[in-house]
Amino acid sequence: MDLTLALAGLGVGIVVGLTGMGGGALMTPLLVLVFGVPPVAAVSSDLAASAVMKPFGGWVHARRGTVNWQLVGWLCAGSVPSAFLGVLLLRLLGDDETVQHTIKIALGAALLLAAAGMLLKAWVTRHQRTDGPAEPITVRPIPTLLVGVGGGVIVGLTSVGSGSLIIVALLALYPKLRANDLVGTDLIQAIPLVISAAVGHALFGDLHLDIAGAVLLGSIPGVLLGARISSRAPGGIVRTALVIVLLASSLKLLDVPTTAVGLITGTAILAAVGVAVFRRTRRVPEPPAPAEDDREPSLTAR
């Protein structure tokens, strides 16, 4: 078992525990770009690892009551069978070289969508309730089912989207849902989704248990560690770093020249630093409390 892979899984697990997303979006390109794992093997191994990791977070949300089970049912009705469809599409694409190239391009496109989705989610949830009683919503079965179908196909093809992409679609369909309910609902529906996709890859012999086992060895304690320190970590910084990593990975997978990747990534980092500095300078400091001697004398003292 490769301990370097386990360490990579540990790092990705910590990010997932801190931010609640980024497992497939980080682990799959890391396996492809750093460890030289073939794209199909990377997708299947990451799906198998996610099928074990996601129930940890899902159990917490289920206990807290931040899951809309009706939405979960409609999403799974579309995503579980369509995940098998995504795996079948891979087998219909042609010879092995064609499959590997197609999955690489599809993964790069999915990562760009995931990065954009994370930015949109961060912007929307800044203006969203995260506490108080949940407002009742009217479930829209057909649009929700179609979201599940689209998400299932993408996850079956790339392993990306069970968190980043589907949760953005839920934000658009149900803007009244609290942020915690969105995350909990998406996390629960992702469990049967990634299991379905992982089983589909395993049936076609794409699953590499040695890779999945090494990733799990590090990712499970990483998720637990990230969840424990999430209340103290600056979540905005972590999410910003995650988006930049996704951007760089997607450009590399799309065969963008290394120089261009470096320039774009550097520009994104400078922009993120500039936004952080701008927000800090706009904060209005609270006026200092008046000294004891300068306070207005009370009526009883007059």
N, C-alpha and C positions, 0 to 999 in steps of 0.2 A: 504493500500500500504506500502510495506517494505522500510523504508528509508535507511536501510543498503544496500539494493540492489541498490537503487538510487545512493548512494555514490560510490558503486563499478562501476556503470555505468559512473559516473563522472570521476573516475580515468581512466577507459578504454577509454572514449571519449577523454580525454586529450592526452593519448598516440597516439590515432588514428590521432588527429589533429597535433601532433608533427611529427609523422613518416609517416603518410599516410597509415598505415597498422596495422594489429594486432587486429582488432575488434572481429572477430569470433575466432581467435586463442587465444585470452585472455579471452573473456567474457564467452565462452562456458565452458572451463575447470574451470573457477572461479565459475560458477554456480554449476558445478558438485562436485568439490572438497571442496569448502568452504561452500556453502549454501545447499548442499545435494539435489539439484534438480535432478530428474531422467534424464539420458543422452538425451533421445528423447525429453523431455520437454525443456531441456536446448538448444538443437539445434534449435527447432522450435521457441522458444522465441527470441533467438539471431538473427535468420533470419528475424523475424518480425521487430526487432529493427534496423537491418542493412538496411532493405528496406526503412526506414524513414531517417536514418543518411546519407547514401551514396549520395543521390541527392544534399546535401549541397556542398560537394566537387566537384561532377560532374558538377554542375552549374558553379563553378568558372573556371574549366578547359575548359568548352565549351565556355565561354566568352573570354578566353585567346587564343583560337584557338589551344590548345594542345591536340587535339583529332583526331585520324585517323578514320573517320566514316566508311570507307570501311572495316577496320579490325573489328570494332564494329559489323557491320552487319554479317560478317561470324562467329565471335565468338558466337553471340547470336543465330544464326541459329542452332548451335550445343548445346549450354549450356542450353537454355530455356527448350526445350523438355527433355533433359537428366537430368535436375534437378528433373522433375517429375519422371523419371525413378529411380533416387536415392531414392526418397521417397517410390516408389513402392517396391524396393528391400528390404527396411526395413520391409515392411508388409509381405513379402514372407519368411522371415528368421525364422518364427516359433512363439512360444509363447512369452509372454511379457518378461520373464526372458532372453530368448535367444536374443531377440532384444536389450535389454538394455546392455547385455554383449558384443554383436557384435559392437554396436555403440561406446561403451567405447574403445574397442581395435582399431577400425577404427579411432577414434578421436586421440588416442595416436600416431598412425602411421602417421596421417596427420600432427600432430604438429611437429613431427620430420622432416618431409619433409618441412614444413613451415620454421622451424629454419634454415635448410640447405639452403633453397631458399633465405632467407634474407641475409645470409652470402655471397652467390654467387652474389646477387644483389648489395650488398655494394661493393664487389670487382670489379665487372664489371663497375659500374657507376663511380668509381674513375677514370677510363680511358675514360669516355664518355663525349661527348659534352652536355651541358645543355643550351646553348644559341646559337644565330645565326639562320639563316634560316634552316628549316628542309630539309634534303636531301630526294629526291624522292625515294620511295621504290616500289618494285614489290610485290604485295600481292599474297601470295600462298594460294589459296582457300582451298584445301583439307587438308593440314597440320593445317591451322588455324581452320577449322571446327572441326577437330579431337581434337585439344586443347580445344575447347569449349565443346565438348562432354565429355571428361575426367574430365574437371573442373566442369561441371554441375553435374555429378554423385557424385563426391567427396563432393561438396557443399551440395547436397541434403541429403547425408548420415551424414555429420559431421558439416556443416556450415563453415568449414575451407577451404580456398583455393581461394575464389573469388578475393583476393588481392595477397596473398603471392605466391601461386603456379602458377596461370595463368600468372602473370607478369614475372615469371622466364622463362616460356615456350615462352613468347613473346620475351624476351631477346635473347633466343637461336635462334628463327626463324628470327628475324629482328634486328640484332646487330647494324644497322645504325640508328635506331630510337633514338632520343634524350631521355634522362631520363624523362623529363617532358611529352613528348608525350606518353611514355610507361605508366606512371602513369595515365595520363588523359584518355587514351584509355581504360586501364583496369578498371578504376573507373566507366566510363560510361557503359561499357558492364556488369559490376557487378550489376547495378541497376535492369534490367529486370531479371537477373539470380537469385538474392536473392528473388525478388518478386515471381518468379515462384516457387522456393523451399518453400517459406513461405506459399503460397497458397496451395501447395500440402500437407504440414503438417496440415494446417487448415482444409482441406477437410476430413482428417482422424481423426480429433479431437485431434491432438497432441498439438495444440497451447494453451498456457496459457496466456491469456491477462493480468492478474494481474502481472505476471513476466515481460512480455514484456513492459508493461506500466511503471513499476518501473525502468527498465533499461533505457528506453527512457527519463524518467524524469531527470536522471543525465547525460546521454550520449550526448544529444543534446547541452546543454551548455558547456559540456566538450570538444566537438569537436570544438566549436567556440572559446573557451578559448585557446585550444592547437594550433589552427591555428594562433591566434593573437601573441602568444609568440614564435612560431616556429622559427622566424628569429633570436631570441636572444638565444634560448636554444642550448646547445651542442648536436647536432643531433647524433653524434657518440656514446656518452654515453647512450643516450636514446635507440638507436638501440641495443647496446650491452646488456643493461639490459633486453630488450625485448626478445632477443635470449635466454638469460639465463633463464628467466621465462618460455618460451616455452619449453626449454629442461627439466626443472624440472617438469612441468605439464605433458609432454608427458611420462616421465619415471614413474610418479605416476599412470597415467591412464593405463599404460602397466603392472601394478602390480609389479614393481620393488621395492624391500625392501626399507624402509625409510632410513636406514643407507647408502645403496648404492646411493640413490638419493642425500643424503647430501654430500657424498664424491665426486660424479661426479659434482654436482653443485658448491661445494667449489673449486674444481680443475678448473672449467670453469671460476670462478670469478678471481682466482689467475692468470690464463692465460691471461684474459682480461686486468688485471692491469699490468702484465708484458709487454704485447704488447704496451699498452699506454705509459709506462715509456720508453720503447725502442724507440718508435717513437719520443718522446719528446727529448731524448738525442741525436738523430741523426739529429735534426734540426740544420742547420748552422746559427748562428746569423749573422745578417747584420753588416758590419763594421761601426763603429761610424763615423758620419760626422766630417770632420776635423775642428779644431777650426779656428776662424777668423784669428788669427795671424799666423797659420801654413800653410795657403793656398798659392799656387803658385802665385806669383805676376803677375798681368796681363801685357800684352805688353805695354799698355799705361802708366803703372807705372814704367817701366824700363827705 
